[in-house]
Amino acid sequence: MTNTDNPTDIAREALKLLAARRLAPTPDHFHQVYHEIAGLPPPPEKPEAAADAKPWNKLVRELLKQWDLKQSGLNTVKKKNALERVLINFGADSPVLFDKLQALVQAWARNKAAPPGVEVDEAAASPALAASNGSGGGNGADFAVEALPQLREVISQALLVGVAPRISQYKDLADEALMLAQQAKQAADQIALAALAKNLKQYWLKLALRNETDTEVMEGLLRLLRLLVDNIGELVVEDQWMTGQIDVMRGVIAPPLTPQMLYAAEQSFKDVVYKQGTLKHGLTEAKETLKNMVATFIDRLGEMSNSTGEYHQKIGRYAEEIGKTDDIYQLNTILEGLLNDTRGMQLDIQRSRDEMVETQHQVTVAEEKIQALELELSEASEMVRQDHLTGALNRRGMDEAFEREMSRARRLEAPLCVALLDVDHFKKLNDTYGHEAGDSALIHLVRVVKDAVRPTDIVSRYGGEEFLILLPATDEEEALQVMTRVQRELTRRFFLHNNQRLLMTFSAGLSQWRENELPEALISRADGALYRAKAEGRNRVIAAD
């Protein structure tokens, strides 16, 4: 339904109605239809001689065409605001209105050709903005009056939404922000605006001083946390379960500290802590089982020793009885008892032997289980060196791999290359299909890269959609072949999103390590080559000079 209070909506409907009635879009026809839709009295008739001879029909047709086009940096809201300003400021002067509308349409048409990803200056795409602030104090004053309610609303919302919730721990400053927001809403004249500006200046000063205090507190807490982590690291230097996590904490609290680093570390620690808790419980059970088995084994040995002692005593008694008697019947009785005791001893020994063999087997199984659990627990600790999303090494793991491979290359005098790759048009993929599709695309990329490179090559996430590949024992020519093979494999294996096949490509720069060169310099040269690959059309691999 048309909003009869909004000149832009009325003007748009008036243009549509002119087209439906097949009327020439002259100023007279436009004014007549405009008044009809707005419910105003019809405009006074003008003499024919005053009719505007400008080609309004072509202008309106082009205006409607540009209105419907999707253009970079321009949405419907921006177009609406620009058109509304032109109509408000120049609606009473038909020749000037024609020129301003023509300039507006031309600006929209030029903006269509802007390259993707380049932000367009809104003032250049909206000549109405310049017109409303242009020559003549009247138009500028009109615009200021028109913009005043919007300005008050923007200041109020900035205080309510942008400031107050973020300083809720300081009740005095939060309450003052709410009060200033209310004052901004009610500032209807120049005196009230001047008072608001004075109060805002004082408030920003208070906020800046309080922020300095917060910064000092944060830095003090970080220093205390570093001391605590270093102390724990010294205490658990032999504990493999804790060493990896402490190393990651040292990396996280090292400046600069970012929310992304904290989130990634938190997710990694959650996974590791959960898995370690499960494995540690199983390890405790296995150790307890081993202890019980050893105790049972010792008890059984004691029982065998006691049984053997009793048997020796019985043999001694039988020998004594045999020496004292000459009665054949008495000798038979003694021998029968001796055979029975011997048979019982034999059964006890056999049973004890079987139990000891079984116990030995159980002990062996328990030892193997403990070794497997300890290995798995050690691997879980290493998870803090992996990127939570893609499974590639994170920056911490990459630094350790760099140190290890550079030492090996220096010792063996072997070549070492790095390749820095960046996904082409990744932002467009994210904007078109959503961040979930972007994450899945990065997972797909790492899977393809790991399948295409050699087992000795190391893949790490350098940041965002950038990945770094270490290529040990590889010179520049071989590295180019490896990365070209990766590109072909990524082109062959399409990325599927909602059963839709999406082609992914990447640009890469690579560099070969020079003796005594630091990792930062090596990566910087690869980054320069990557920049050249992007500039030369993407989807290519270029070696550094």
Sequence and secondary structure as in RCSB ss.txt:
>XXXX:A:sequence
MTNTDNPTDIAREALKLLAARRLAPTPDHFHQVYHEIAGLPPPPEKPEAAADAKPWNKLVRELLKQWDLKQSGLN
TVKKKNALERVLINFGADSPVLFDKLQALVQAWARNKAAPPGVEVDEAAASPALAASNGSGGGNGADFAVEALPQ
LREVISQALLVGVAPRISQYKDLADEALMLAQQAKQAADQIALAALAKNLKQYWLKLALRNETDTEVMEGLLRLL
RLLVDNIGELVVEDQWMTGQIDVMRGVIAPPLTPQMLYAAEQSFKDVVYKQGTLKHGLTEAKETLKNMVATFIDR
LGEMSNSTGEYHQKIGRYAEEIGKTDDIYQLNTILEGLLNDTRGMQLDIQRSRDEMVETQHQVTVAEEKIQALEL
ELSEASEMVRQDHLTGALNRRGMDEAFEREMSRARRLEAPLCVALLDVDHFKKLNDTYGHEAGDSALIHLVRVVK
DAVRPTDIVSRYGGEEFLILLPATDEEEALQVMTRVQRELTRRFFLHNNQRLLMTFSAGLSQWRENELPEALISR
ADGALYRAKAEGRNRVIAAD
>XXXX:A:secstr
   TT HHHHHHHHHHHHHHTT    HHHHHHHHHHHHT        GGG   S HHHHHHHHHHHHHS BTTB 
HHHHHHHHHHHHHHHTT HHHHHHHHHHHHHHHHHHHTS TT    HHHH HHHHHHTSSSHHHHHHHHHHHHHH
HHHHHHHIIIIIIGGGGTTSHHHHHHHHHHHHHHHH  SHHHHHHHHHHHHHHHHHHHHHHHHHHHHHHHHHHHH
HHHHHHHHHHTTT HHHHHHHHHHHHHSSSS  HHHHHHHHHHHHHHHHHHHHHHHHHHHHHHHHHHHHHHHHHH
HHHHHHHHHHHHHHHHHHHHHHHH   HHHHHHHHHHHHHHHHHHHHHHHHHHHHHHHHHHHHHHHHHHHHHHHH
HHHHHHGGGGB TTT SB HHHHHHHHHHHHHHHHHHT  EEEEEEEETTHHHHHHHH HHHHHHHHHHHHHHHH
HHS TT EEEEEETTEEEEEEET  HHHHHHHHHHHHHHHHHS EEETTEEE   EEEEEEE  TT  HHHHHHH
HHHHHHHHHHTTSS EEE  
